[in-house]
Amino acid sequence: MQTAKKQSHGWLARIRAAAEQLDVPVGMLRGLPQLTLDGDGQLLVERHRGIVEYGTERIRIAAKEMTVEVLGSGLRLTAMDRDSIRVCGRISAVAFLDRE
């Protein structure tokens, strides 16, 4: 078990070093979602894997290793393609949940 943990740590260290040399976020190399929040009215989620739940008060978006949960009121998807999703409305919280 200890060896697997050390290997995982070494892999992450190599990813971080590569990201630093390339001047890109570590999450980008790992395929994690990138979120851009514009005030409390708009959220752009890049590198998603689809919609898990959709409602006017909660939208849940699948992403690698997690689910992104957006809470608020009057929430709606205003744009979606294979790379990004734009959520608009009154956003009160954004949370990262363990993948279900």
N, C-alpha and C positions, 0 to 999 in steps of 0.2 A: 504494500500500500504506500509506503514512504517513497519508494522509487517512482511510482506513478505521479505522486505529488511533486517531486523534484523535476521530473520531465515536463510536467505541465507548467511549472514555474519557469523553467528554462525556455520553453516555447514562447511564453508571454514576454519574457525579457527580449527575445529575438524580435518579436513583433514590435515592441516598443522602440527598440534600436532602429529598426527599419523605418518606422513611422517618423522618428526624429530625423533621420537622414533624408527622407523624402519630403519632410515638412508637411505631413498630413496627419489628421487625427488618428489615434490608435484604433478607435471604433470603426473607422473606415476600412482599415485592413482586415479587421475581424468580421466585417459585414453587419455590424450593429446599426440600429437606426440612428439617424441624425434628426434632431428636432430643432425647429426654428420657431420660437414663440414671438409673435408681434403683439405686444400689449396683452390684453385679455380677450382679444377678438379674433385672433387667427393663429392657427398652428399648422406648420408644414412638417410632415413626417416623411422622410426619405428612407429608402431601403426597407420598405415594409413587405409583409407577406400576406396581406389581405385583411378584410374586415371580419372580426369575430362577433361583434355585437354592434347594433346601430339603433340609436334612439335620440330623442331631442335633449335628454339629460345625461346620457352616457354613451360614449363610443369607445369600443375596444378594438385595437389594431394589433394584429399578429406581427411579430418581428423575431429576428433570430435571438434565441435564448430568453425571450421575454414577451410580454403583452404590454402595450402602451394603453393606458386607460385615461380617457379625457372626460372630465366631469364639468357640468355647467348647465346652462339653459339656452334654449333655442339653437342647439347644436345642429349642424348640417354639413354634409360633404359638398364642397363647391368645386372640387376637382379631384380626379383620381386617374392615375395611369399605372403602368406596371412598376414604376420607380418611386412614385410619391403620392401622398394623399394630403389634401388641404381641408382642414376643419375650420369652420367659422361659427360664430355665435358668442355667447358670453361664457368664456372659459374660466372656471374657478379653481380647477386643479388638474394636474397631470401626474400620473403615477406609473411606475414600472412594476409590473407584477410578474411572479414566476410563471413560466409557460405551463399551461394546463394540459 
